[in-house]
Amino acid sequence: MCRSIKTLRPPALPEEATEEDIRAAALQYVRKVSGFRAPAAHNREVFDRAVDAIAEATAALLDGLEVRGAEARRAG
C-alpha cells in the first residue's frame, strides 16, 4: 500500500473523512497503481476518471461501514 494513503475510518480519524481526504487517497492510489505522479496529456482523461471512480467507491465504503464501539466512544 502507498504510505501516503491513510486510514479514513473512525477511530483512525477523530471525525468523518472529508471529500478532500477521500479524493487525496484516491489520487495516491491511482498514482501508485499507474506508476505516474502526473499523467501525460493523452492519459489525463482516463487518469481523472479512475480517481473519480475510486473516490466514489471509497465514499460508499466509508458510508456503509459499521465501526463497532465508535458511537460509544463518541458519547463517552
N, C-alpha and C positions, 0 to 999 in steps of 0.2 A: 504494500500500500504506500501511496505517496505520503511522505512525512508531513507535508503541508496540509493534508486533509485532517481536520479534527473531528472528534465525535460531536454530533449535533443534538443528541437527545439528552433529556434530563436524566440523571443529575450532573452529567458532564458539563452542561451549560447551566448557569444559575436561572436562566429564563429561556423561553422558547427561542429557537433559532430564527433569525430574521431571513427575509428573502435574500438579502445581501450575503449572509452566511452560507445559505444553500447554493446560491449561484457561484460563490467563490469555490466551494467544494466541488461543484460540477465542473468548473473550469479547470481546476487542478487535476481532476480525474481524466478529462479529455486530453489535457497536455501530456499526462503520464502515458496514457494508452497510445496516443498518436505519435508520441516522440517529438512533437513540435511545441515550442513555447508559444510561438505565434505562427499561424499557417500562412502559406503563400496565398496570393490573391485568388488563385484558381481553386484553392481548398477552403477559403473563408466561409462560404455558404454551408458546406457540409459540417465544418467545424462548429459553427454557431448553432446549427440545428441540433447537433449532438449535445452541446452544452444545455440548450433549452430542454431537450428531452430528458436529460439526466437530472436537471434541476426540478423538473415536473415530477419525475419518479421519486426523487428524494423527498420532496414536499409531501407527496402522497404517503410515502413510507412513514415519515415522521408524524403525520396526522393520524395514521392508523395504529401506531404503536401504543401499547398499553404498558406503561412502566410501573410495575408493582412497587408500592410504597412511596411513590413520588408525591401523591396527594397528601399522605400522612406527614411526610417531611415538610411540605409547604405549610400545612395547617399548624404544625407543631411549633 
